[in-house]
Amino acid sequence: MCGRFSLIATREEVEAFIAAIIEAEFPPRYNIAPTQPIMMVVAGETQPEGSNLPDRKSILVRWGFIPSWVKDPNSWPLMINMRSETAVQKNSFRIAMNHFRGLVPASGFYEWRKVDKNKRQAYWIRPRKGGVVAFGALMETWSGADGSQVDTGGLLTTKANKALAPIHDRMPVVIKPEDFSRWLDCKHYLPHEVEDLMQPVEDDFFEAIPVSDKVNHVANITPDIQERVEEDLAPQKSEPKRKKKTDNGDDSGGQLSMF
């Protein structure tokens, strides 16, 4: 599962890492949320022999995958994540897996550990060595009856590695630089030929930093949401039940809300 992520690297850092042409500058984004535009790198036109230009390009897509055949996007669930184990077989993703695989550059992502039914501890999960990471992704262009078009995309997930499993049982698929070409080359590599890339990353690849619940709110987009806090895994204490007198004089048991 990945419900929020961040990209705070510079344009030059992303270009160097992913070897793609990025047309415009972009600001650091600390709290990228579903339905917002996200950067995705896809295969571009093959460059002529001798050219030193990259054959990858970046596009902006709406974070929330919609297959091209969906008639009413309002009736389609918000698909920000897709299980890699079943993406090859499912009709919803078959076209994208065959023709529109992409990479989403990120500085890390956020995840929440369930403490009890009313409380979760947030974590900022980033590469232990710093820098940029590339998440495996799918994109597809949805076309409306009025001729409008929207490029949409979602992140592929896999089972969590041992380091992150105590926080959540899913994590984004990480594609390594040495595998970028194979992953993006939909002309020569069928989905079953890239299935081996959709595995949990090594246990020591990420570090998980406990952060405050500021990240829960989309409006919070400043660097302080990534600041380390003391990890709080104590169960939420509920208010004790107390008797409450009603207007007609009867006594009835009442539970105060914790929110």
C-alpha positions as CSV (number, residue, x, y, z in Angstrom):
1,M,0.0,0.0,0.0
2,C,1.2,3.5,-0.7
3,G,-1.2,6.3,-0.1
4,R,1.2,9.2,0.0
5,F,4.8,9.8,-1.3
6,S,7.3,12.5,-1.8
7,L,9.6,13.8,-4.5
8,I,12.0,16.5,-3.2
9,A,14.9,15.8,-5.6
10,T,15.9,18.4,-8.2
11,R,15.1,18.1,-11.9
12,E,18.8,17.5,-12.5
13,E,19.0,14.7,-9.9
14,V,15.9,12.9,-11.4
15,E,17.2,13.3,-15.0
16,A,20.6,11.8,-14.0
17,F,19.0,8.9,-12.0
18,I,16.4,7.9,-14.6
19,A,18.1,9.0,-17.8
20,A,15.0,10.8,-19.1
21,I,14.1,14.1,-20.7
22,I,12.2,16.2,-18.2
23,E,10.7,19.2,-19.9
24,A,10.1,21.6,-17.1
25,E,11.4,22.4,-13.6
26,F,9.2,21.3,-10.7
27,P,9.1,22.2,-7.0
28,P,9.8,19.9,-4.1
29,R,6.7,18.0,-3.1
30,Y,6.5,16.7,0.4
31,N,3.1,15.2,0.5
32,I,1.8,13.9,-2.9
33,A,-1.7,12.6,-2.5
34,P,-4.2,10.6,-4.7
35,T,-5.8,12.4,-7.7
36,Q,-3.0,14.9,-7.8
37,P,-0.7,15.0,-10.9
38,I,2.4,12.9,-10.6
39,M,5.5,12.5,-12.8
40,M,5.8,9.2,-14.7
41,V,8.7,8.2,-16.9
42,V,7.8,6.1,-20.0
43,A,9.6,4.9,-23.1
44,G,9.9,7.6,-25.8
45,E,10.8,7.5,-29.4
46,T,13.9,5.5,-30.3
47,Q,16.8,7.9,-31.0
48,P,18.8,7.6,-34.2
49,E,22.1,5.8,-34.1
50,G,24.8,7.9,-32.6
51,S,22.5,10.2,-30.7
52,N,23.3,10.9,-27.0
53,L,19.7,11.9,-26.2
54,P,17.7,9.6,-23.9
55,D,14.9,7.6,-25.3
56,R,12.8,8.1,-22.2
57,K,10.5,11.0,-21.4
58,S,8.4,12.2,-18.5
59,I,4.7,12.9,-18.5
60,L,2.2,14.1,-15.9
61,V,-0.6,11.7,-15.0
62,R,-3.4,11.8,-12.6
63,W,-2.7,9.5,-9.6
64,G,-5.6,7.2,-9.9
65,F,-5.6,4.6,-12.7
66,I,-8.6,4.5,-15.0
67,P,-8.7,1.9,-17.9
68,S,-9.5,3.3,-21.3
69,W,-12.7,1.3,-21.6
70,V,-14.4,2.7,-18.5
71,K,-17.4,4.7,-19.6
72,D,-18.0,6.7,-16.4
73,P,-14.9,7.4,-14.4
74,N,-17.1,8.6,-11.5
75,S,-18.3,5.0,-11.1
76,W,-14.8,3.6,-11.1
77,P,-13.0,3.1,-7.8
78,L,-9.9,5.2,-7.0
79,M,-7.1,2.9,-8.0
80,I,-3.9,4.4,-6.7
81,N,-2.2,1.0,-6.1
82,M,-2.4,-2.2,-8.0
83,R,-1.3,-5.7,-6.8
84,S,1.6,-6.8,-9.0
85,E,0.8,-10.5,-8.3
86,T,-2.5,-10.2,-10.2
87,A,-1.9,-7.3,-12.6
88,V,-0.9,-9.5,-15.5
89,Q,-4.2,-11.5,-15.3
90,K,-6.7,-8.8,-14.5
91,N,-8.7,-7.3,-17.4
92,S,-8.4,-3.8,-15.8
93,F,-4.6,-3.8,-16.1
94,R,-3.8,-6.1,-19.0
95,I,-3.5,-3.4,-21.7
96,A,-1.3,-1.3,-19.4
97,M,0.9,-4.2,-18.4
98,N,1.5,-5.0,-22.1
99,H,1.9,-1.5,-23.5
100,F,2.2,1.2,-20.8
101,R,4.6,0.4,-18.1
102,G,6.2,3.3,-16.4
103,L,8.4,4.5,-13.6
104,V,7.5,7.0,-10.9
105,P,10.5,8.8,-9.4
106,A,10.2,9.4,-5.6
107,S,12.3,10.4,-2.6
108,G,10.3,8.0,-0.5
109,F,6.8,7.2,0.7
110,Y,4.6,7.2,3.8
111,E,3.0,4.3,5.5
112,W,0.9,3.9,8.6
113,R,1.3,1.2,11.3
114,K,-2.0,0.2,13.0
115,V,-1.7,0.5,16.7
116,D,-5.3,-0.1,17.5
117,K,-8.7,0.5,15.8
118,N,-8.5,4.2,16.5
119,K,-4.8,5.0,16.2
120,R,-2.0,4.7,13.6
121,Q,1.6,5.7,13.7
122,A,2.9,7.4,10.5
123,Y,6.3,6.7,9.0
124,W,8.4,8.4,6.3
125,I,10.1,5.6,4.4
126,R,13.1,6.6,2.3
127,P,16.1,4.9,0.7
128,R,18.7,4.3,3.5
129,K,21.4,5.7,1.2
130,G,19.3,8.7,0.2
131,G,18.7,9.8,-3.4
132,V,15.9,8.9,-5.7
133,V,14.0,5.6,-6.1
134,A,11.8,4.5,-9.0
135,F,8.5,2.8,-8.3
136,G,7.0,0.4,-10.9
137,A,3.8,1.9,-12.4
138,L,1.2,1.6,-15.0
139,M,-0.5,4.3,-17.1
140,E,-3.4,4.5,-19.4
141,T,-5.2,7.4,-21.2
142,W,-8.9,7.7,-20.5
143,S,-11.0,9.3,-23.2
144,G,-14.4,10.9,-22.6
145,A,-17.3,10.9,-25.0
146,D,-16.7,14.6,-25.5
147,G,-13.2,14.0,-26.8
148,S,-11.5,14.9,-23.6
149,Q,-8.5,12.8,-22.5
150,V,-6.8,12.3,-19.2
151,D,-3.5,10.4,-18.6
152,T,-3.9,8.3,-15.5
153,G,-1.6,6.1,-13.5
154,G,-1.1,4.0,-10.5
155,L,1.7,2.3,-8.5
156,L,2.3,-1.4,-8.4
157,T,2.7,-3.0,-5.0
158,T,4.1,-6.2,-3.7
159,K,4.3,-7.9,-0.3
160,A,6.4,-6.1,2.2
161,N,9.9,-7.1,2.9
162,K,10.9,-8.2,6.5
163,A,11.9,-4.8,7.5
164,L,8.7,-3.1,6.6
165,A,6.2,-6.0,7.3
166,P,5.7,-4.8,10.9
167,I,4.4,-1.5,9.6
168,H,2.3,-2.8,6.7
169,D,1.9,-6.0,4.6
170,R,2.3,-4.2,1.2
171,M,5.0,-1.9,-0.3
172,P,5.6,-0.3,-3.7
173,V,7.5,-2.2,-6.3
174,V,11.0,-0.8,-6.7
175,I,12.6,-1.0,-10.1
176,K,16.4,-0.8,-10.0
177,P,18.3,1.3,-12.6
178,E,19.8,-1.8,-14.2
179,D,16.3,-2.9,-14.9
180,F,14.8,0.3,-16.2
181,S,15.3,-0.6,-19.9
182,R,13.7,-4.0,-19.6
183,W,10.8,-2.7,-17.6
184,L,10.0,0.2,-19.9
185,D,10.5,-1.8,-23.2
186,C,7.0,-3.0,-23.8
187,K,7.8,-3.8,-27.4
188,H,10.3,-6.5,-26.7
189,Y,9.4,-7.7,-23.1
190,L,6.0,-9.2,-22.4
191,P,4.5,-9.0,-18.9
192,H,5.6,-12.5,-17.9
193,E,9.2,-11.5,-18.9
194,V,9.3,-8.7,-16.3
195,E,7.4,-10.5,-13.5
196,D,10.7,-11.1,-11.7
197,L,11.2,-7.4,-11.3
198,M,8.0,-7.1,-9.2
199,Q,9.5,-8.5,-6.0
200,P,10.1,-7.0,-2.5
201,V,13.3,-4.9,-2.4
202,E,16.1,-5.9,-0.1
203,D,15.4,-5.7,3.6
204,D,18.1,-3.0,4.2
205,F,17.1,-0.8,1.2
206,F,14.7,1.5,3.1
207,E,14.7,3.1,6.5
208,A,11.4,3.9,8.3
209,I,11.3,7.2,10.3
210,P,8.4,7.8,12.6
211,V,6.7,11.1,11.9
212,S,3.8,13.0,13.2
213,D,0.2,12.8,11.9
214,K,0.7,16.1,10.0
215,V,1.1,14.0,6.9
216,N,-2.4,12.8,7.3
217,H,-3.7,16.1,6.0
218,V,-3.3,16.9,2.3
219,A,-2.9,20.6,3.1
220,N,0.3,20.0,5.0
221,I,3.0,20.2,2.3
222,T,6.1,21.6,4.2
223,P,9.3,19.8,5.1
224,D,8.4,19.5,8.8
225,I,6.1,16.6,8.0
226,Q,9.2,14.5,7.5
227,E,10.8,15.3,10.8
228,R,11.4,12.4,13.2
229,V,9.2,12.1,16.3
230,E,9.2,9.7,19.1
231,E,7.5,6.5,18.0
232,D,4.2,6.1,19.8
233,L,2.9,2.6,19.8
234,A,0.8,2.8,22.9
235,P,-2.9,1.9,22.3
236,Q,-5.4,4.7,22.3
237,K,-7.1,5.1,25.7
238,S,-10.8,5.4,25.5
239,E,-12.8,7.7,27.8
240,P,-14.4,5.8,30.6
241,K,-18.1,5.2,30.4
242,R,-20.2,7.5,32.5
243,K,-23.8,7.9,33.2
244,K,-25.5,10.8,31.5
245,K,-28.7,12.5,32.6
246,T,-31.2,13.0,29.8
247,D,-33.7,15.8,29.6
248,N,-36.6,13.7,30.9
249,G,-34.6,12.8,34.0
250,D,-33.7,9.3,33.1
251,D,-30.2,8.0,33.6
252,S,-28.6,6.3,30.6
253,G,-25.1,4.9,30.0
254,G,-23.1,7.1,27.5
255,Q,-19.7,6.8,25.8
256,L,-17.8,10.0,25.1
257,S,-16.4,10.2,21.6
258,M,-12.6,10.0,21.4
259,F,-12.7,12.5,18.4
